Each structure stands twice: as structure tokens, then as C-alpha cells.
């Protein structure tokens, strides 16, 4: 049995069918994840419509600089991941390993930056129900904002952590020659998941960091 045949699962007729099934499965999974985030975003939108001034005031307490850096880090990581897939398709396995390692490193950097952001917010007393010292007419609305802030960014960070694990496994498998120009479906769908993580943050960033800073 050749290597290509060994990669084909018995329930599939040929490699293209196996690839299409795996890709479809990942898209279905992504759709379910979008539903989860959609509920949180819907709650955010309804709350913001009800208390726009409180949400604008609360947003000004977020760290705009760190949020912007985190956005750049995730966008750069997504670019590296896409280049890694392209390198494997072209037969550049060694370069692909370094690109995937860079993707994972940027993901870890994102989590570290966001962890520092959480620490700063704790110090400032911006954690509803645990450490809150903000007062004023918008206090209740600000608490709702930060509750949603931690729910959305925490859930997103969980996905980043899972993505780092996936990308690290793909880097290890690439280094050991599991993928080539003809077979790289696991790598491709793992990178597709990583793009989901980045895409969600593209919506999170303006909703949480920019609304109170618009002229």
C-alpha cells in the first residue's frame, strides 16, 4: 500500500471526496461557533441600544493601545498561517514549519497581552461582581458592558488557546513529513479554524474598544 492510499479512510472513495467531507465538517463546526458568538453579540447590541451613553463611557476604560496591538498580532498570525498552507502546497515543508511556529507564537503573545489587560482592569476595579469601584449615573450600564466584555473576550481567548494547540500539532506533523503537495487536508482545515478566531476578533475590536472613542 502506498502512502497516498494509507491516508485514505475506508469510508471514502478517493482523496478529493475525503477532503471535501473534512472541509464540510469544519464549516459546519464553524457555523455552530458563529451561533455561540452571535448570541453574545446580540446581547451586546440590545444592551448598547438601551444604554448607549453607559456603553460609550465603559468603552473608554478599555485599553485602546493594547486592543490595537492584539488586533495586529492576530492579523499577522493569520497571514503566517495562510502562507504556511501555501508553502506546503509548493513543497516548502521547512519554511511551513517556521511559519506555523510563528503563528502559534503570535497566538501566545495575544493571550499574554490580553492577560495583562485583564490584570490592569482588575487593578482599576472594572470586574463586575468581584472588584468594582466605579460610580456615577452610568454605573449599572457600565457593569453590563464589562460583563459582556469578559464573556466575549474570554470565550474568544478560549478559542485562541484551542487554535494554538491545533497549529502546534500541525507544525509538528509538518516537520515529520505528514503533509505534502498532494495531502494537507488536516493542516488546511486547522488553518481555517484559526481564520475563524481572527475573523471574530475583527468584530470584537470595534465593538469593545472603539465605540466610546468615535468623534
Backbone bond lengths (Angstrom), bond angles and torsions (degrees), N, CA, C in turn:
res aa  C-N    CA-C-N  psi(-1)  N-CA   C-N-CA  omega(-1)  CA-C   N-CA-C  phi
1 X - - - 1.461 - - 1.535 108.90 -
2 X 1.357 116.77 128.57 1.460 118.98 179.59 1.525 110.86 -80.77
3 X 1.340 115.13 170.89 1.462 119.94 -175.16 1.521 111.60 -63.16
4 X 1.313 116.32 -36.31 1.463 119.40 -178.34 1.515 110.89 -66.19
5 X 1.323 117.21 -41.06 1.458 121.02 178.82 1.516 111.16 -67.32
6 X 1.325 116.51 -35.83 1.465 120.19 -179.50 1.520 111.39 -64.79
7 X 1.319 117.93 -27.94 1.456 121.61 -179.68 1.523 112.36 -78.94
8 X 1.313 117.95 -16.05 1.459 122.30 -176.66 1.517 110.24 -84.85
9 X 1.331 117.25 120.46 1.454 121.61 177.16 1.525 109.71 -72.12
10 X 1.318 115.04 150.95 1.464 119.76 -170.69 1.527 113.48 -66.69
11 X 1.333 117.76 -22.57 1.465 119.54 -178.51 1.523 113.56 -78.86
12 X 1.357 117.25 -4.03 1.458 120.98 -178.36 1.521 110.56 -111.42
13 X 1.334 114.36 149.52 1.466 119.96 -179.43 1.523 112.24 -80.58
14 X 1.334 116.60 -35.77 1.460 120.51 -176.83 1.526 109.01 -155.30
15 X 1.340 117.28 166.02 1.472 120.78 -179.24 1.528 114.64 -57.42
16 X 1.356 119.29 -41.41 1.474 117.76 178.89 1.532 112.84 -59.66
17 X 1.332 116.90 -38.31 1.464 119.86 178.40 1.531 110.75 -65.28
18 X 1.324 116.37 -40.44 1.462 120.52 178.66 1.530 110.45 -63.79
19 X 1.319 116.56 -42.34 1.467 120.77 179.74 1.520 110.59 -64.33
20 X 1.334 117.80 -43.68 1.456 121.06 -179.51 1.525 111.31 -63.87
21 X 1.344 116.96 -39.26 1.461 120.36 179.01 1.522 111.56 -66.09
22 X 1.329 116.25 -42.16 1.464 120.12 179.27 1.528 111.21 -65.11
23 X 1.323 116.13 -42.04 1.464 120.11 179.78 1.522 111.10 -65.81
24 X 1.337 116.82 -41.37 1.458 120.67 177.61 1.523 110.70 -62.08
25 X 1.326 116.23 -41.85 1.456 120.05 178.37 1.518 112.05 -60.42
26 X 1.330 116.92 -41.07 1.461 120.11 178.60 1.524 111.20 -67.03
27 X 1.335 117.47 -39.60 1.458 119.35 178.77 1.530 111.26 -65.08
28 X 1.334 117.56 -36.37 1.467 120.60 176.76 1.522 109.62 -65.35
29 X 1.327 116.60 -42.62 1.463 120.57 177.40 1.525 110.38 -61.16
30 X 1.329 116.97 -44.36 1.462 120.75 179.46 1.530 110.32 -61.06
31 X 1.343 116.65 -38.69 1.463 119.82 178.94 1.530 111.21 -61.60
32 X 1.338 117.15 -39.43 1.472 119.58 178.11 1.519 111.09 -67.26
33 X 1.333 117.42 -36.87 1.457 120.52 177.66 1.528 111.33 -67.02
34 X 1.322 116.61 -37.42 1.462 120.81 177.13 1.530 110.00 -62.48
35 X 1.330 116.97 -35.69 1.464 119.78 177.55 1.525 110.78 -63.86
36 X 1.340 117.50 -41.93 1.458 120.98 177.93 1.529 110.82 -59.86
37 X 1.329 115.62 -50.84 1.463 119.37 179.41 1.528 110.79 -65.28
38 X 1.332 116.40 -33.69 1.461 120.51 179.96 1.516 112.64 -60.19
39 X 1.339 117.00 -37.54 1.464 120.66 177.72 1.524 110.29 -63.67
40 X 1.332 116.08 -43.96 1.467 119.87 179.33 1.525 111.28 -65.22
41 X 1.332 116.67 -42.34 1.460 119.83 178.85 1.526 111.54 -65.55
42 X 1.334 116.45 -37.97 1.466 119.82 178.54 1.526 110.37 -63.75
43 X 1.338 116.79 -42.77 1.462 120.48 176.25 1.518 111.75 -60.67
44 X 1.322 115.73 -38.91 1.470 120.81 178.20 1.531 110.43 -63.30
45 X 1.323 116.62 -48.17 1.465 120.65 -176.86 1.524 110.96 -62.16
46 X 1.325 117.33 -45.34 1.459 120.31 -179.80 1.523 111.39 -63.02
47 X 1.322 116.02 -41.45 1.464 119.90 -179.53 1.522 111.17 -68.89
48 X 1.309 116.20 -37.38 1.466 119.18 179.92 1.523 111.29 -68.14
49 X 1.335 116.95 -38.14 1.457 120.14 177.55 1.532 110.34 -63.89
50 X 1.326 115.64 -37.58 1.466 119.92 -179.04 1.522 112.36 -72.87
51 X 1.356 117.70 -33.61 1.468 120.81 -176.33 1.526 110.53 -137.27
52 X 1.313 117.85 67.69 1.474 120.58 -175.36 1.522 113.57 -63.79
53 X 1.319 117.72 -39.63 1.471 119.75 -177.94 1.527 111.44 -67.30
54 X 1.325 116.72 -39.96 1.463 120.36 179.55 1.526 110.65 -65.96
55 X 1.329 117.30 -39.82 1.463 120.29 -179.92 1.526 110.69 -68.56
56 X 1.338 116.68 -37.58 1.469 119.46 177.27 1.524 110.61 -64.88
57 X 1.331 116.23 -41.68 1.466 119.97 179.21 1.527 111.02 -65.77
58 X 1.320 116.47 -40.81 1.469 120.06 -179.90 1.515 111.62 -67.24
59 X 1.324 116.78 -38.39 1.465 120.62 -179.04 1.527 111.32 -61.53
60 X 1.331 116.72 -31.57 1.467 119.92 -179.96 1.524 112.38 -69.43
61 X 1.326 116.92 -10.87 1.462 120.70 175.84 1.536 112.08 -89.13
62 X 1.327 117.65 -10.60 1.459 119.66 176.28 1.519 109.30 -76.06
63 X 1.317 116.14 158.16 1.473 121.25 -177.23 1.530 109.13 -88.26
64 X 1.325 115.58 99.02 1.461 120.66 -176.53 1.526 112.11 -61.16
65 X 1.334 116.79 -41.86 1.466 120.39 -177.72 1.523 110.92 -64.48
66 X 1.340 116.75 -48.16 1.461 119.30 179.70 1.520 111.20 -64.20
67 X 1.317 117.25 -40.81 1.462 120.07 178.50 1.516 111.88 -60.94
68 X 1.335 116.06 -38.75 1.470 120.35 178.75 1.525 110.75 -68.46
69 X 1.319 116.62 -42.50 1.470 120.08 178.33 1.525 110.01 -62.90
70 X 1.322 117.14 -43.19 1.467 120.97 178.99 1.521 110.92 -60.33
71 X 1.335 116.42 -38.58 1.464 120.22 177.77 1.525 110.52 -62.79
72 X 1.334 116.64 -46.14 1.459 120.71 178.22 1.517 112.49 -61.62
73 X 1.341 116.35 -39.27 1.464 120.97 179.55 1.524 110.57 -62.71
74 X 1.328 116.54 -45.27 1.469 118.81 -179.57 1.526 112.14 -67.78
75 X 1.314 117.46 -39.19 1.462 119.65 178.15 1.528 111.00 -63.64
76 X 1.338 116.50 -40.94 1.462 120.31 177.84 1.525 110.58 -64.21
77 X 1.331 116.91 -40.00 1.461 119.91 -179.85 1.523 111.23 -64.90
78 X 1.316 116.72 -38.11 1.463 120.44 178.83 1.523 110.74 -65.25
79 X 1.324 115.89 -38.20 1.465 120.40 177.15 1.523 110.74 -63.14
80 X 1.333 117.22 -44.67 1.464 121.11 179.29 1.524 111.08 -62.54
81 X 1.335 116.59 -40.32 1.465 120.22 -179.51 1.524 111.00 -63.90
82 X 1.336 116.88 -42.78 1.464 120.80 178.34 1.528 110.92 -64.19
83 X 1.327 117.09 -40.00 1.462 120.78 178.09 1.527 111.04 -65.62
84 X 1.343 116.94 -33.19 1.463 120.34 179.00 1.527 110.84 -64.04
85 X 1.330 116.37 -43.35 1.469 119.81 177.41 1.525 110.10 -61.25
86 X 1.312 116.09 -43.42 1.459 120.40 179.91 1.530 111.27 -62.79
87 X 1.323 117.17 -39.93 1.458 120.79 178.96 1.528 111.21 -63.24
88 X 1.321 116.90 -41.26 1.464 119.98 178.01 1.520 109.98 -64.30
89 X 1.314 116.94 -40.84 1.459 120.26 177.96 1.523 112.21 -61.46
90 X 1.342 115.17 -29.72 1.474 120.32 179.80 1.522 112.67 -93.82
91 X 1.331 116.55 -0.78 1.455 120.09 178.56 1.504 115.07 89.75
92 X 1.340 118.16 9.46 1.467 120.98 -179.50 1.510 112.24 -90.60
93 X 1.317 117.68 71.94 1.458 121.54 -172.94 1.523 112.48 -64.03
94 X 1.321 118.53 -44.37 1.460 120.94 -175.63 1.521 111.20 -63.42
95 X 1.328 116.60 -44.10 1.459 120.42 178.51 1.524 110.33 -63.65
96 X 1.334 116.38 -39.64 1.463 120.77 -179.93 1.524 111.23 -61.05
97 X 1.333 117.10 -38.86 1.466 120.51 179.25 1.527 110.12 -61.32
98 X 1.330 117.02 -44.92 1.463 120.44 179.89 1.524 111.57 -66.55
99 X 1.319 116.90 -36.45 1.462 120.23 177.95 1.530 111.09 -65.69
100 X 1.326 116.40 -40.86 1.463 120.27 178.22 1.531 110.91 -68.19
101 X 1.333 115.81 -39.30 1.469 119.48 176.17 1.526 110.42 -61.66
102 X 1.320 116.19 -40.20 1.460 120.34 177.00 1.517 112.01 -64.18
103 X 1.329 116.32 -38.60 1.469 121.09 176.74 1.522 110.58 -59.89
104 X 1.340 116.39 -48.78 1.465 120.72 179.40 1.529 111.24 -62.56
105 X 1.338 116.79 -40.44 1.465 120.68 -179.74 1.527 111.15 -64.13
106 X 1.316 116.82 -39.91 1.463 120.08 177.87 1.527 110.73 -67.42
107 X 1.346 116.51 -36.62 1.457 119.96 176.20 1.521 111.51 -62.20
108 X 1.334 116.32 -42.51 1.472 120.65 177.13 1.526 109.96 -64.07
109 X 1.330 116.88 -40.31 1.463 120.65 177.96 1.524 110.97 -60.60
110 X 1.323 115.88 -40.66 1.464 119.85 177.41 1.524 111.00 -58.88
111 X 1.330 117.04 -46.99 1.464 120.61 -178.99 1.519 111.46 -64.36
112 X 1.320 117.34 -38.33 1.459 120.14 178.30 1.528 111.21 -65.40
113 X 1.322 116.25 -43.24 1.461 120.22 178.03 1.524 110.97 -62.64
114 X 1.331 115.48 -42.00 1.460 118.78 -178.48 1.527 110.39 -71.22
115 X 1.323 117.16 -33.35 1.462 119.94 174.94 1.514 111.20 -62.82
116 X 1.330 117.33 -41.33 1.461 120.83 176.71 1.525 110.69 -64.23
117 X 1.317 115.71 -37.14 1.469 120.00 177.79 1.533 110.41 -62.80
118 X 1.333 116.54 -43.85 1.471 120.23 176.85 1.532 110.66 -60.19
119 X 1.318 116.19 -41.86 1.462 120.45 -179.85 1.532 110.60 -61.58
120 X 1.333 116.29 -43.87 1.467 120.41 179.88 1.522 110.74 -63.65
121 X 1.315 116.48 -38.33 1.467 119.94 179.85 1.529 110.90 -69.93
122 X 1.313 116.91 -34.19 1.456 119.61 174.43 1.528 110.17 -63.47
123 X 1.328 116.22 -44.52 1.461 120.83 178.95 1.529 111.77 -60.61
124 X 1.323 115.52 -33.08 1.464 120.40 -178.25 1.529 111.91 -83.06
125 X 1.331 116.88 -9.20 1.460 120.29 -179.21 1.506 112.76 77.82
126 X 1.331 116.00 48.31 1.466 121.83 -176.63 1.526 112.52 -118.16
127 X 1.327 116.13 30.25 1.467 120.18 -179.08 1.532 108.06 -115.45
128 X 1.339 117.64 100.72 1.468 120.52 -176.83 1.533 112.35 -58.70
129 X 1.319 115.62 135.79 1.451 121.42 176.69 1.511 114.67 84.05
130 X 1.327 118.24 -12.74 1.458 121.78 -177.88 1.529 112.32 -125.64
131 X 1.322 115.77 -50.53 1.467 119.48 -178.78 1.523 108.24 -148.97
132 X 1.323 115.27 86.54 1.464 120.70 -175.87 1.519 109.35 -125.91
133 X 1.317 117.41 122.72 1.452 119.80 179.96 1.524 112.95 -129.89
134 X 1.349 116.31 18.62 1.458 120.15 177.95 1.530 109.82 -85.97
135 X 1.301 116.39 140.86 1.460 121.43 178.70 1.526 109.22 -131.12
136 X 1.325 115.31 171.57 1.454 119.81 178.05 1.511 111.50 124.72
137 X 1.325 115.85 177.99 1.469 120.13 -175.86 1.527 114.21 -66.00
138 X 1.351 117.03 -21.60 1.468 120.29 -177.70 1.534 112.54 -102.27
139 X 1.315 116.27 15.46 1.469 118.55 -173.26 1.527 112.50 -58.59
140 X 1.328 118.13 -46.64 1.465 120.40 -177.00 1.532 111.02 -63.18
141 X 1.336 115.85 -44.38 1.460 119.25 179.15 1.514 112.35 -64.33
142 X 1.333 116.23 -36.28 1.461 119.91 178.05 1.529 110.98 -66.25
143 X 1.319 116.67 -36.77 1.461 119.17 177.25 1.523 111.24 -64.26
144 X 1.336 116.47 -39.22 1.472 119.93 177.01 1.523 109.94 -63.13
145 X 1.344 116.78 -43.15 1.467 120.61 178.41 1.521 110.61 -57.54
146 X 1.321 117.53 -49.26 1.463 119.37 -175.28 1.529 112.01 -73.07
147 X 1.325 117.32 -28.03 1.459 118.39 172.37 1.534 110.10 -61.45
148 X 1.330 115.56 -46.90 1.468 119.82 178.12 1.520 111.22 -66.99
149 X 1.321 116.45 -36.50 1.467 121.47 178.02 1.528 110.76 -57.35
150 X 1.334 116.57 -49.20 1.465 119.55 -178.90 1.526 111.50 -70.62
151 X 1.315 117.40 -35.35 1.466 120.04 178.76 1.528 110.92 -64.89
152 X 1.329 116.11 -47.18 1.463 120.32 -177.16 1.529 111.23 -69.59
153 X 1.334 116.84 -50.47 1.468 119.23 -177.03 1.531 111.51 -70.72
154 X 1.331 117.27 -32.27 1.464 119.57 177.10 1.517 111.59 -66.78
155 X 1.336 116.07 -44.02 1.463 120.52 178.41 1.525 110.22 -64.77
156 X 1.326 115.79 -38.79 1.466 119.76 177.43 1.526 110.90 -65.51
157 X 1.327 117.22 -42.74 1.466 120.70 179.63 1.525 111.23 -62.05
158 X 1.336 116.80 -35.84 1.466 120.42 175.12 1.522 110.33 -59.05
159 X 1.324 116.27 -42.73 1.467 120.29 178.17 1.524 111.73 -66.69
160 X 1.324 116.42 -36.50 1.467 119.17 176.38 1.525 110.05 -61.95
161 X 1.341 116.78 -43.22 1.463 120.50 178.85 1.520 112.12 -60.26
162 X 1.335 116.69 -43.88 1.468 120.64 177.07 1.526 109.86 -62.62
163 X 1.344 116.22 -41.91 1.460 120.20 179.74 1.515 112.66 -63.00
164 X 1.329 117.06 -38.29 1.465 120.65 177.35 1.525 110.06 -61.41
165 X 1.338 115.94 -42.62 1.463 119.46 177.78 1.519 112.07 -61.87
166 X 1.325 116.52 -44.44 1.465 120.67 179.56 1.524 111.47 -62.69
167 X 1.326 116.35 -47.80 1.471 120.44 -178.50 1.524 110.48 -63.29
168 X 1.327 117.46 -37.57 1.469 120.76 179.51 1.531 110.27 -65.07
169 X 1.326 116.54 -41.91 1.465 120.32 177.61 1.522 110.32 -63.42
170 X 1.334 116.54 -41.57 1.466 120.33 179.41 1.532 110.99 -64.97
171 X 1.338 116.57 -36.48 1.467 119.32 177.16 1.523 110.51 -64.09
172 X 1.329 116.42 -42.51 1.466 121.10 179.37 1.522 110.56 -63.77
173 X 1.323 116.78 -44.49 1.468 120.30 -179.78 1.528 111.31 -66.84
174 X 1.332 116.21 -37.60 1.462 119.36 177.84 1.521 110.50 -64.08
175 X 1.328 116.26 -42.16 1.464 120.84 179.46 1.528 111.77 -62.40
176 X 1.338 116.58 -29.73 1.464 120.96 -179.14 1.526 112.77 -93.77
177 X 1.336 116.53 12.06 1.447 120.41 172.49 1.510 115.74 77.56
178 X 1.332 118.60 22.93 1.464 120.48 -179.95 1.519 112.67 -74.10
179 X 1.328 116.93 -20.72 1.462 120.36 -176.02 1.519 110.53 -121.47
180 X 1.314 114.68 148.19 1.458 120.98 174.95 1.517 108.14 -148.16
181 X 1.339 116.49 -170.09 1.457 120.30 -176.87 1.519 112.77 -63.10
182 X 1.338 116.79 -26.91 1.466 120.19 -178.23 1.520 113.36 -90.08
183 X 1.331 117.29 -26.18 1.461 120.10 -176.72 1.531 110.19 -138.53
184 X 1.328 115.63 111.87 1.460 120.68 176.50 1.530 110.83 -154.08
185 X 1.333 116.00 27.78 1.467 120.32 -176.32 1.530 113.24 -58.48
186 X 1.346 120.41 -47.18 1.479 118.81 178.79 1.522 112.96 -57.53
187 X 1.324 116.63 -39.58 1.457 120.67 177.74 1.519 110.27 -64.12
188 X 1.302 116.61 -43.91 1.464 121.31 -176.80 1.531 111.67 -63.08
189 X 1.329 117.29 -43.91 1.461 119.02 -177.71 1.537 111.17 -76.37
190 X 1.323 117.40 -27.30 1.469 119.93 174.91 1.527 110.34 -67.06
191 X 1.322 116.43 -41.58 1.462 120.73 177.49 1.528 110.26 -67.07
192 X 1.332 116.76 -33.68 1.458 120.28 175.63 1.529 110.46 -60.68
193 X 1.329 116.73 -40.77 1.468 120.98 175.72 1.529 110.62 -62.35
194 X 1.325 116.39 -41.88 1.469 119.69 179.72 1.523 110.99 -62.56
195 X 1.326 117.03 -37.26 1.463 120.20 177.02 1.526 110.80 -63.69
196 X 1.338 117.23 -34.78 1.464 120.13 175.56 1.523 110.61 -59.23
197 X 1.339 115.90 -45.07 1.468 120.61 179.44 1.525 110.54 -57.38
198 X 1.319 116.12 -43.65 1.468 120.31 -179.37 1.524 111.32 -68.67
199 X 1.323 116.08 -41.54 1.463 120.34 -177.68 1.527 111.23 -62.89
200 X 1.321 116.70 -41.28 1.469 119.76 178.18 1.520 110.65 -60.42
201 X 1.343 116.59 -41.91 1.459 119.80 -178.77 1.523 111.66 -65.10
202 X 1.324 117.80 -29.99 1.462 121.18 177.72 1.529 110.44 -59.90
203 X 1.349 116.75 -31.46 1.461 120.59 175.60 1.527 111.43 -83.31
204 X 1.326 116.45 -36.30 1.466 120.53 -177.67 1.531 110.82 -64.71
205 X 1.308 116.84 -43.71 1.465 121.34 -173.75 1.537 113.34 -55.91
206 X 1.341 119.92 -54.33 1.482 117.97 -179.84 1.527 112.33 -68.32
207 X 1.324 118.32 -34.85 1.464 120.28 -177.54 1.533 111.84 -64.97
208 X 1.319 117.05 -39.89 1.461 120.54 -173.68 1.527 114.43 -98.24
209 X 1.303 117.22 -28.14 1.467 119.69 -172.43 1.532 114.36 -107.74
210 X 1.320 117.91 -21.60 1.464 119.59 -170.70 1.513 115.43 -107.55
211 X 1.334 118.72 -21.46 1.473 119.31 -168.75 1.513 112.26 -63.33
212 X 1.319 118.82 -34.57 1.460 120.11 -178.37 1.506 114.25 -85.82
213 X 1.320 116.15 -1.30 1.463 120.38 -176.18 1.529 112.73 -111.55
214 X 1.324 116.37 -0.03 1.463 119.47 178.82 1.522 109.06 -71.95
215 X 1.327 117.97 141.85 1.482 120.49 -179.61 1.518 111.54 -66.70
